[in-house]
Amino acid sequence: MSVTIYYNPSCSKCRQTLALLRERGVEPAIVEYLKTPPSAAELKDILQKLGKDAADIVRTKEAQEDGIDTAALDSAALIEALIAHPRAMVRPIVINGDKAAIGRPPESVLDIL
């Protein structure tokens, strides 16, 4: 099993989700997405695996603080905005093969293991 977690070490849900994975014997590849944001192609792939649109993974408060007007942007422009301002992206996101889940609550990632 090849599992990846898009992770922010200062986020309690990220830490809880990582701990949950490790409790289940899963040692994921950790991507600190604030330091290494996904490319547009990677983010599109993540969205497809989540079954969501770019607007579905936006943290509203952070987007507003970063000047991202989600209502005014189409999906492609929103993806570019999230790459430029990765803190506006929901977290954590866990990928396992062709499946993905958002770790809010952390237990929601268990469905894809």
Residue frames as a rotation matrix with the C-alpha (Angstrom) as fourth column:
MET 1
0.584 0.811 0.000 0.00
0.811 -0.584 0.000 0.00
0.000 0.000 -1.000 0.00
SER 2
-0.603 -0.753 0.263 1.41
0.764 -0.640 -0.080 3.35
0.229 0.153 0.961 -1.06
VAL 3
0.523 0.815 -0.251 -0.20
0.849 -0.469 0.244 6.10
0.081 -0.340 -0.937 1.00
THR 4
-0.621 -0.636 0.458 0.56
0.580 -0.766 -0.278 9.83
0.528 0.093 0.844 0.85
ILE 5
0.347 0.691 -0.634 -0.60
0.916 -0.396 0.068 12.52
-0.204 -0.604 -0.770 3.26
TYR 6
-0.140 -0.267 0.953 -0.65
0.403 -0.895 -0.191 16.21
0.904 0.358 0.233 2.37
TYR 7
0.342 0.045 -0.939 0.33
0.911 0.230 0.343 17.51
0.232 -0.972 0.038 5.76
ASN 8
0.191 -0.298 0.935 0.80
-0.206 -0.944 -0.258 20.69
0.960 -0.143 -0.241 7.78
PRO 9
-0.413 -0.435 -0.800 2.70
0.563 0.569 -0.600 19.97
0.716 -0.698 0.010 11.03
SER 10
-0.985 0.050 0.163 1.01
-0.153 -0.684 -0.713 22.88
0.076 -0.727 0.682 12.83
CYS 11
-0.200 0.972 -0.127 -2.48
-0.800 -0.087 0.594 21.48
0.566 0.220 0.794 12.11
SER 12
-0.440 0.061 0.896 -3.99
-0.755 0.514 -0.406 19.32
-0.485 -0.855 -0.180 14.85
LYS 13
0.671 0.728 0.140 -6.19
-0.510 0.590 -0.626 17.38
-0.538 0.349 0.767 12.38
CYS 14
0.495 -0.595 -0.634 -3.09
-0.616 0.274 -0.738 16.60
0.613 0.756 -0.231 10.30
ARG 15
-0.554 -0.747 0.368 -1.24
-0.778 0.306 -0.549 15.33
0.297 -0.590 -0.751 13.37
GLN 16
-0.100 0.615 0.782 -4.26
-0.683 0.529 -0.503 13.28
-0.723 -0.585 0.368 14.47
THR 17
0.831 0.427 -0.356 -4.69
-0.540 0.469 -0.699 11.78
-0.131 0.773 0.621 11.00
LEU 18
0.085 -0.889 -0.449 -1.00
-0.681 0.277 -0.678 10.88
0.728 0.363 -0.582 10.76
ALA 19
-0.618 -0.283 0.734 -1.15
-0.771 0.398 -0.496 9.26
-0.152 -0.873 -0.464 14.21
LEU 20
0.354 0.847 0.396 -4.25
-0.633 0.529 -0.565 7.31
-0.688 -0.051 0.724 13.18
LEU 21
0.711 -0.162 -0.684 -2.52
-0.584 0.407 -0.703 6.02
0.392 0.899 0.194 10.04
ARG 22
-0.344 -0.938 -0.043 0.52
-0.695 0.285 -0.660 4.98
0.632 -0.197 -0.750 12.03
GLU 23
-0.328 0.325 0.887 -1.69
-0.792 0.416 -0.446 3.22
-0.514 -0.849 0.121 14.62
ARG 24
0.746 0.656 0.116 -3.05
-0.437 0.613 -0.658 1.17
-0.503 0.440 0.744 11.71
GLY 25
0.223 -0.766 0.602 0.50
0.388 0.637 0.666 0.25
-0.894 0.085 0.440 10.62
VAL 26
0.654 0.034 0.756 0.56
0.741 -0.229 -0.631 2.67
0.151 0.973 -0.174 7.68
GLU 27
-0.039 -0.716 -0.697 3.66
0.480 -0.625 0.615 4.82
-0.876 -0.311 0.368 7.27
PRO 28
0.788 0.476 0.391 2.66
0.556 -0.276 -0.784 7.34
-0.265 0.835 -0.483 4.60
ALA 29
-0.409 -0.755 0.513 4.83
0.865 -0.500 -0.046 9.50
0.291 0.424 0.857 2.42
ILE 30
0.271 0.468 -0.841 4.50
0.747 -0.654 -0.123 12.95
-0.608 -0.595 -0.526 3.98
VAL 31
-0.278 -0.260 0.925 4.16
0.802 -0.593 0.075 15.99
0.529 0.762 0.373 1.73
GLU 32
-0.235 0.162 -0.958 4.39
0.657 -0.700 -0.280 19.26
-0.716 -0.696 0.058 3.62
TYR 33
0.130 0.408 0.904 2.28
0.990 -0.107 -0.094 21.05
0.058 0.907 -0.418 1.05
LEU 34
0.918 0.115 -0.379 3.03
0.179 -0.974 0.138 24.52
-0.354 -0.195 -0.915 2.42
LYS 35
0.049 -0.977 -0.209 6.69
-0.316 -0.214 0.924 23.95
-0.947 0.021 -0.320 1.51
THR 36
-0.942 -0.333 0.037 6.01
-0.106 0.400 0.911 21.84
-0.318 0.854 -0.412 -1.59
PRO 37
-0.058 0.987 -0.148 2.58
-0.617 -0.152 -0.772 22.64
-0.785 0.046 0.618 -3.05
PRO 38
-0.007 0.121 0.993 1.19
0.557 0.825 -0.096 20.20
-0.831 0.552 -0.073 -5.60
SER 39
-0.963 -0.244 -0.117 1.47
0.014 -0.478 0.878 21.11
-0.271 0.844 0.463 -9.26
ALA 40
-0.303 0.892 -0.335 -1.68
-0.922 -0.363 -0.135 21.88
-0.242 0.268 0.932 -11.24
ALA 41
-0.147 0.207 -0.967 -1.64
-0.576 0.777 0.254 18.34
0.804 0.595 0.005 -12.66
GLU 42
-0.849 -0.202 -0.488 -1.18
0.246 0.667 -0.704 16.82
0.468 -0.717 -0.516 -9.19
LEU 43
-0.814 0.581 -0.003 -3.98
-0.308 -0.435 -0.846 18.92
-0.493 -0.688 0.533 -7.73
LYS 44
-0.125 0.772 -0.623 -6.32
-0.976 0.017 0.217 17.97
0.179 0.635 0.751 -10.60
ASP 45
-0.385 -0.098 -0.918 -5.47
-0.159 0.987 -0.039 14.31
0.909 0.131 -0.395 -9.93
ILE 46
-0.984 0.025 -0.177 -6.16
0.179 0.148 -0.973 14.74
0.002 -0.989 -0.151 -6.21
LEU 47
-0.532 0.836 -0.136 -9.50
-0.740 -0.537 -0.404 16.41
-0.411 -0.114 0.904 -6.96
GLN 48
-0.092 0.475 -0.875 -10.47
-0.769 0.524 0.366 13.56
0.633 0.706 0.317 -9.28
LYS 49
-0.630 -0.217 -0.746 -9.58
0.197 0.884 -0.424 10.99
0.751 -0.414 -0.514 -6.60
LEU 50
-0.942 0.314 -0.118 -11.59
0.024 -0.288 -0.957 12.96
-0.335 -0.905 0.263 -4.03
GLY 51
-0.372 0.833 0.409 -14.51
0.904 0.226 0.363 13.32
0.210 0.505 -0.837 -6.45
LYS 52
0.328 0.414 -0.849 -14.57
0.661 -0.743 -0.107 17.04
-0.675 -0.526 -0.518 -5.71
ASP 53
0.631 -0.122 0.766 -14.21
0.540 -0.639 -0.547 20.37
0.556 0.759 -0.337 -7.49
ALA 54
-0.446 -0.881 0.160 -11.52
0.536 -0.406 -0.740 22.90
0.716 -0.244 0.654 -6.57
ALA 55
-0.209 0.443 0.872 -14.12
-0.517 -0.807 0.286 25.02
0.830 -0.391 0.398 -4.76
ASP 56
0.754 0.575 -0.318 -14.85
-0.106 0.584 0.805 22.06
0.648 -0.573 0.501 -2.45
ILE 57
0.407 -0.680 -0.610 -11.33
0.867 0.499 0.022 22.06
0.289 -0.537 0.792 -0.98
VAL 58
-0.234 -0.432 0.871 -11.01
0.172 -0.900 -0.400 25.76
0.957 0.057 0.285 -0.21
ARG 59
-0.263 0.087 -0.961 -10.61
0.960 -0.072 -0.269 26.97
-0.093 -0.994 -0.065 3.37
THR 60
0.497 0.644 0.582 -12.83
0.752 -0.654 0.083 30.05
0.434 0.396 -0.809 3.21
LYS 61
0.899 -0.139 -0.414 -11.14
0.195 -0.720 0.665 32.16
-0.391 -0.679 -0.621 5.88
GLU 62
-0.037 -0.999 0.010 -7.63
0.359 -0.004 0.933 31.61
-0.932 0.038 0.359 4.51
ALA 63
-0.199 0.037 0.979 -8.80
0.980 -0.009 0.199 32.20
0.016 0.999 -0.034 0.94
GLN 64
0.801 0.541 0.255 -10.33
0.527 -0.840 0.126 35.53
0.283 0.033 -0.959 1.94
GLU 65
0.690 -0.604 -0.398 -7.18
0.082 -0.482 0.873 36.52
-0.719 -0.635 -0.283 3.83
ASP 66
-0.348 -0.869 0.352 -5.10
0.448 0.175 0.877 35.66
-0.823 0.463 0.328 0.76
GLY 67
-0.355 0.258 -0.898 -7.38
-0.572 -0.820 -0.010 37.67
-0.740 0.510 0.439 -1.55
ILE 68
-0.995 0.067 0.069 -8.83
0.096 0.683 0.724 34.66
0.002 0.728 -0.686 -3.37
ASP 69
-0.353 0.926 -0.137 -12.33
-0.823 -0.377 -0.425 35.43
-0.445 -0.037 0.895 -4.63
THR 70
-0.784 -0.030 0.621 -13.64
0.071 0.988 0.138 31.89
-0.617 0.152 -0.772 -5.05
ALA 71
0.223 0.968 0.117 -16.93
0.350 0.033 -0.936 33.07
-0.910 0.250 -0.332 -6.56
ALA 72
0.597 -0.008 -0.802 -15.13
-0.569 -0.708 -0.417 34.96
-0.565 0.706 -0.428 -9.32
LEU 73
-0.404 -0.879 -0.253 -12.77
-0.853 0.262 0.451 32.15
-0.330 0.398 -0.856 -10.36
ASP 74
0.616 0.487 -0.619 -13.40
-0.676 0.730 -0.099 29.15
0.404 0.479 0.779 -12.59
SER 75
0.981 -0.155 0.118 -11.94
0.062 0.822 0.566 25.79
-0.184 -0.548 0.816 -11.60
ALA 76
0.450 -0.863 0.229 -8.65
0.752 0.228 -0.619 26.23
0.482 0.450 0.752 -13.48
ALA 77
0.043 -0.405 0.913 -8.05
-0.166 -0.904 -0.393 29.68
0.985 -0.135 -0.106 -11.98
LEU 78
0.734 0.280 0.619 -8.95
-0.641 -0.015 0.767 28.41
0.224 -0.960 0.168 -8.52
ILE 79
0.857 -0.508 -0.092 -6.46
0.515 0.852 0.093 25.55
0.031 -0.127 0.991 -8.86
GLU 80
0.066 -0.860 0.506 -3.76
0.544 -0.394 -0.741 28.09
0.837 0.324 0.441 -9.74
ALA 81
0.249 0.089 0.964 -4.78
-0.568 -0.793 0.220 30.24
0.785 -0.602 -0.147 -6.75
LEU 82
0.965 0.135 0.227 -4.55
-0.263 0.555 0.789 27.24
-0.020 -0.821 0.571 -4.41
ILE 83
0.543 -0.840 -0.009 -1.09
0.775 0.506 -0.379 26.40
0.323 0.199 0.925 -5.73
ALA 84
-0.123 -0.573 0.810 0.02
0.181 -0.816 -0.550 30.00
0.976 0.079 0.204 -5.16
HIS 85
-0.296 0.136 0.946 -1.63
-0.865 -0.459 -0.204 30.07
0.406 -0.878 0.254 -1.70
PRO 86
-0.429 0.107 -0.897 -1.57
-0.035 0.990 0.135 26.47
0.903 0.089 -0.421 -0.45
ARG 87
-0.994 0.086 -0.063 -2.67
0.068 0.052 -0.996 27.39
-0.082 -0.995 -0.057 3.09
ALA 88
-0.410 0.896 -0.172 -6.12
-0.873 -0.440 -0.208 28.00
-0.262 0.065 0.963 1.56
MET 89
-0.218 0.274 -0.937 -6.41
-0.519 0.780 0.349 24.29
0.827 0.562 -0.028 0.74
VAL 90
0.744 0.527 0.411 -8.18
-0.636 0.367 0.679 21.89
0.207 -0.766 0.608 3.12
ARG 91
-0.355 -0.878 -0.322 -6.01
-0.565 0.475 -0.674 19.56
0.745 -0.057 -0.665 5.11
PRO 92
-0.496 -0.864 0.079 -5.04
-0.473 0.346 0.810 16.85
-0.728 0.365 -0.581 5.56
ILE 93
0.572 0.550 -0.608 -5.62
-0.820 0.358 -0.448 15.00
-0.029 0.754 0.656 2.32
VAL 94
-0.227 -0.585 0.779 -4.69
-0.449 0.772 0.450 11.32
-0.864 -0.247 -0.438 2.23
ILE 95
0.283 0.198 -0.939 -4.14
-0.951 0.183 -0.248 9.47
0.123 0.963 0.240 -1.04
ASN 96
-0.259 -0.342 0.904 -4.14
-0.355 0.904 0.240 5.69
-0.898 -0.259 -0.355 -1.41
GLY 97
-0.593 -0.021 0.805 -3.83
0.639 0.596 0.486 4.52
-0.490 0.803 -0.340 -5.01
ASP 98
-0.723 0.384 0.574 -6.81
0.385 -0.467 0.796 5.84
0.573 0.797 0.190 -6.94
LYS 99
0.421 0.868 -0.263 -8.69
0.714 -0.138 0.686 6.93
0.559 -0.477 -0.678 -3.80
ALA 100
-0.727 -0.594 0.344 -8.39
0.240 -0.690 -0.683 9.99
0.643 -0.414 0.645 -1.61
ALA 101
0.388 0.827 -0.407 -10.04
0.781 -0.061 0.622 11.38
0.490 -0.559 -0.669 1.52
ILE 102
-0.093 -0.306 0.947 -9.95
-0.294 -0.900 -0.320 14.54
0.951 -0.309 -0.006 3.57
GLY 103
-0.479 -0.236 -0.846 -9.04
0.598 0.617 -0.511 13.87
0.642 -0.751 -0.154 7.19
ARG 104
-0.887 0.330 0.322 -11.84
-0.458 -0.713 -0.531 15.89
0.054 -0.619 0.783 8.75
PRO 105
0.701 -0.365 0.613 -12.56
-0.649 0.029 0.760 14.01
-0.295 -0.930 -0.217 10.92
PRO 106
-0.306 -0.947 -0.092 -9.36
-0.916 0.267 0.300 11.95
-0.260 0.177 -0.949 10.88
GLU 107
-0.351 0.213 0.912 -11.35
-0.112 0.957 -0.266 8.68
-0.930 -0.196 -0.312 10.86
SER 108
0.661 0.667 -0.344 -12.74
-0.391 -0.084 -0.916 9.50
-0.640 0.740 0.205 7.41
VAL 109
0.018 -0.732 -0.681 -9.44
-0.999 0.018 -0.047 8.37
0.047 0.681 -0.731 5.86
LEU 110
-0.490 -0.202 0.848 -9.97
-0.447 0.893 -0.046 4.81
-0.748 -0.402 -0.528 7.10
ASP 111
0.548 0.815 0.190 -12.47
-0.193 0.344 -0.919 4.24
-0.814 0.467 0.346 4.27
ILE 112
0.787 -0.258 -0.561 -9.70
-0.599 -0.098 -0.795 4.39
0.151 0.961 -0.231 1.67
LEU 113
-0.213 -0.910 0.355 -7.19
-0.946 0.283 0.158 2.08
-0.245 -0.302 -0.921 3.39
